[in-house]
Amino acid sequence: MATETHDRYVTDSYERDTDYITDRIVADPQREGEWPVEADRYRLVVARACPWANRALIVRRLLGLEDVLSMGIAGPVHDADSWTFDLDPGEVDPVLGIPRLKDAYLARFPDYPKGITVPAIVDVPTGQVVTNDYPTMTLDLSTEWTAHYRDGAPDLFPDGRREEILEVADSFYEDVNNGVYKCGFAGSQASYERAYAALFDRLDELSRRLETQRYLVGDTITEADVRLWTTLARFDAVYHGHFKCNRVKLTEMPVLWAYARDLFQTPGFGDTQHFTQIKQHYYATHLDINPTGVVPAGPDLTVWAEPHHREALGGSPFGDGTPPGPVRADERVPAADNPALPLLGLSHA
C-alpha cells in the first residue's frame, strides 16, 4: 500500500500506481536486479494495516522464515510522505536505525519519485531498499527461500498448479483486491457504481466457486487464498462502511464468510491480524473520506471464532505439511486488538 496521495483520482476513477522496484531476491542470482538469498541479510518492512503487506507477513510465517528474515513494523497512521516507525522505541527501527521507510528508498535512489510503499525488503548492510514488488515478493518467498524453510512448511505455489493459481488470483485482483479502493476513492458517482457492481459480481462468482471446494485451487492453501483473504479480513471493519462497499457485509455472504473464518482459524492467518491498527490506518489516514478522523468502535470481532464447518468439503490446509508453531513473542498481536484469538486458543499477547 502506498502513501496513497500519489495514485488516486488520475481520472474520475481510482488508478493504482503499480510501477514497483522489480529487483528480486533469488537462490541463484544470474543477472542484474537479482540479489542472493542470505539468512539475516534482509529486513521485511510491513504495516499490519496494509493488505498487500499482510500477504508477505502471512507467507513468511507459514514458511517459517522468521529466524532468517527479520521484520520491521511501521505504524498504522502515516503522513503523505512516508510510513514511519513510530511503534518502536525512539520512533526508530531498531535494526535499520531509521525513523522513516523513505530513508531506505532514498539510500538507494536519492531522487526516488514514486510512493513509499509496504511491503518492502531492505538490505540491512547498506540500508537500501531492494524491492517493493509485493506480488513477486511472496512468490519468491515461496520458491527461492526453500533452503531456510521450517520443517513441515506448506507448498503455497506448487509447480503443477502455478498457472491456475495466478489465473485465479488475477481474476479477482482488479475487481476485489483493488476494487474496494476503486469504490472508496471513486471521483464520480458513475465510476463508483461501476466499481461497486464489479466488486459484488466477482464476490458472487467466488462464492459459487468456493461453495463446493474448501480452497481456491486444489485441496490446500495456496498463494491465491492468501491474496483473497487479506481483503476479506478487512471487509466489514473497513471496506463496507469506509469505502462504501455496502451491498452486504462479509458476515452476510455465507460461503465467503465461512471460507474467511476457516482461514482466520488457521495458524498464520488470523494471528497476524491487528484490527485496531487496520481501522486506525484507514479511518485516521484517509481524511479526505473521513474528515473527522474518528475510528469506529465496531464491528464485533469475536464472531471470527465461530465454527465454519468447511472441513466437510475435504482438503487440508497444509497438505502433507504442518501448521506453524506459536507466534514469536515480539510479533504477537494483543488480545484486545484481535479478541477472537484467545477464544480459539491461538497465540496472543
GIUR-V100753 format. One record per backbone hydrogen bond with DSSP energy under -1.0 kcal/mol. CO is the residue of the C=O (numbers start at 0). NH is the residue of the N-H. E is the energy in kcal/mol with one decimal. If there is no record, write none. Layout:
# GIUR-V100753
CO:NH:E
CO:NH:E
This chain:
# GIUR-V100753
0:117:-1.4
11:186:-3.5
12:10:-1.2
17:19:-1.4
20:131:-1.1
23:34:-3.2
25:36:-1.8
30:33:-1.4
32:23:-2.6
34:25:-2.9
37:40:-1.3
40:123:-2.3
41:69:-1.0
42:121:-2.6
43:71:-2.6
44:119:-1.9
45:73:-3.1
46:49:-1.3
49:53:-2.2
50:54:-1.1
52:56:-2.0
53:57:-2.5
54:58:-2.5
55:59:-2.5
56:60:-1.8
57:61:-2.9
58:62:-2.3
59:64:-2.5
62:149:-2.4
64:67:-1.5
64:68:-2.2
67:39:-2.5
69:43:-3.1
71:45:-2.7
81:78:-1.3
82:100:-2.3
83:74:-2.6
84:87:-1.3
87:90:-2.6
92:96:-2.3
97:92:-2.9
98:84:-2.3
99:102:-1.5
100:103:-1.3
100:104:-1.2
101:105:-2.7
102:106:-1.5
103:128:-1.9
104:108:-3.0
108:111:-2.2
119:44:-3.5
120:129:-3.5
120:130:-1.2
121:42:-2.3
122:126:-2.4
127:122:-3.1
130:120:-2.4
131:133:-1.7
132:136:-2.3
133:137:-1.5
134:138:-1.1
135:139:-2.6
136:140:-2.1
137:141:-1.6
139:143:-3.2
144:147:-2.2
145:148:-1.5
149:152:-1.6
151:321:-2.6
155:222:-2.5
157:160:-1.9
160:164:-2.6
161:165:-2.4
162:166:-2.1
163:167:-2.7
164:168:-2.6
165:169:-2.7
166:170:-1.4
168:172:-1.0
171:175:-2.3
171:176:-1.5
172:177:-3.3
175:179:-1.9
177:181:-1.9
178:182:-2.0
179:183:-2.4
180:184:-2.9
182:185:-1.0
187:191:-2.1
188:192:-2.5
189:193:-2.0
190:194:-2.2
191:195:-2.9
192:196:-2.3
193:197:-2.3
194:198:-2.6
195:199:-2.2
196:200:-2.2
197:201:-2.1
198:202:-2.3
199:203:-2.2
200:204:-1.8
201:205:-2.5
202:206:-2.2
203:207:-1.9
204:208:-2.0
205:209:-2.5
218:315:-2.4
221:225:-1.7
222:226:-2.2
223:227:-1.9
224:228:-2.7
225:229:-1.5
227:231:-1.9
228:232:-2.8
231:234:-1.3
233:237:-2.0
233:238:-1.6
234:239:-3.1
237:241:-1.9
238:244:-2.3
243:245:-1.4
248:251:-1.4
249:252:-2.2
252:256:-2.9
253:257:-2.0
254:258:-2.6
255:259:-2.7
256:260:-2.2
257:261:-2.4
258:262:-1.9
259:263:-2.6
260:264:-2.4
262:265:-1.9
263:269:-1.0
265:268:-2.2
268:271:-2.0
269:272:-1.7
273:277:-2.2
274:278:-2.4
275:279:-2.6
276:280:-2.5
277:281:-1.8
278:282:-2.3
279:283:-2.0
280:284:-1.6
281:285:-1.6
284:286:-1.9
285:288:-1.1
285:289:-2.6
289:292:-1.8
300:303:-1.5
301:304:-2.0
302:305:-1.7
308:311:-1.2
309:312:-2.2
310:313:-1.8
315:318:-1.2
316:220:-2.0
317:320:-2.9
327:330:-2.3
332:348:-1.2
333:336:-1.6
336:274:-1.6
337:340:-1.9
339:343:-1.3
340:345:-2.1
